[in-house]
Amino acid sequence: MAYEFYFKLAYTCQTKTYSFNPSITITKFIILAIRKARTDFAINPNDNVEIVETGQHNNVNGIDAETAPALALSYATLEETFGGRSIAPSFYVRIIPRT
């Protein structure tokens, strides 16, 4: 059974839902999510993209959840990381323009 996650382009109303195999690593999840988001949200290929778990208000970077730290690369699987939650997490797709 695939895991479905909701993604929102930070500071917009644009959203998408993507499905992933629960046995992939967080690193692979980030790579695949960024690849899908670049296409679906028409992100400039020259810009960096980060995946940020939602709901992190008053984080180390400020009060906006969109400013929270990006999801860190990990060899843990989606199932190990998110499988025990009663509610599936959702994520922001944050664009970091290259200067």
C-alpha positions in Angstrom: 0.0 0.0 0.0 1.4 3.4 -1.0 1.6 6.4 1.3 -0.1 9.5 0.0 1.2 12.9 1.1 -0.2 16.4 0.4 2.3 19.0 -0.9 1.8 22.8 -1.0 4.0 25.2 -2.8 5.1 27.5 0.1 3.3 30.9 0.2 0.8 29.9 -2.6 -2.5 28.1 -2.9 -1.0 25.5 -5.3 -1.3 21.9 -4.0 -0.6 18.3 -5.2 -0.9 14.9 -3.7 1.8 12.3 -4.4 2.0 8.6 -3.6 5.2 6.9 -2.5 6.2 3.3 -1.6 6.6 3.2 2.2 9.8 1.2 1.9 11.8 4.0 0.2 14.3 6.1 2.2 13.7 9.7 3.3 16.5 10.6 0.9 14.8 8.9 -2.0 11.5 10.5 -0.9 13.0 14.0 -1.0 14.5 13.4 -4.5 11.3 12.0 -5.9 9.1 14.7 -4.3 11.4 17.5 -5.7 11.4 15.9 -9.1 7.5 15.8 -9.2 7.2 19.3 -7.7 9.5 20.8 -10.3 7.2 19.6 -13.0 3.8 20.1 -11.4 4.6 23.5 -9.9 6.7 24.7 -12.9 9.7 25.5 -10.8 12.6 27.1 -12.5 15.3 24.5 -13.0 17.9 26.9 -11.8 16.3 27.3 -8.4 16.9 25.0 -5.4 13.9 23.2 -3.8 13.5 22.0 -0.3 10.8 19.8 1.3 9.6 21.0 4.7 7.2 19.2 7.0 4.1 21.4 7.7 2.9 22.5 11.1 6.2 23.7 12.5 5.1 27.1 13.7 7.5 29.1 15.9 10.5 27.1 14.6 14.2 28.0 14.8 13.9 30.1 11.6 10.8 32.2 12.6 7.1 32.0 13.3 5.9 30.9 9.8 5.7 27.1 9.3 7.1 27.7 5.8 10.4 28.9 7.2 11.0 25.6 9.2 14.1 23.6 8.6 14.0 21.4 5.5 13.5 17.6 5.8 16.9 16.1 6.4 18.4 13.4 4.2 18.2 10.0 5.9 18.4 6.2 5.3 15.3 5.7 7.5 12.3 4.6 5.4 9.0 6.4 5.1 7.4 3.7 7.1 9.9 4.0 9.9 9.6 7.8 10.0 5.9 8.4 9.4 4.2 5.0 9.7 3.3 5.3 13.4 1.4 8.6 13.0 -2.3 8.6 13.2 -2.5 11.4 10.6 -0.2 11.5 7.6 2.1 14.5 7.5 1.9 17.1 4.7 4.8 19.1 3.3 5.7 22.4 1.8 7.7 22.7 -1.4 10.0 25.6 -0.7 11.8 27.4 -3.6 15.2 28.8 -2.8 16.2 31.1 -5.7 19.8 30.8 -6.8 21.6 34.1 -6.9 
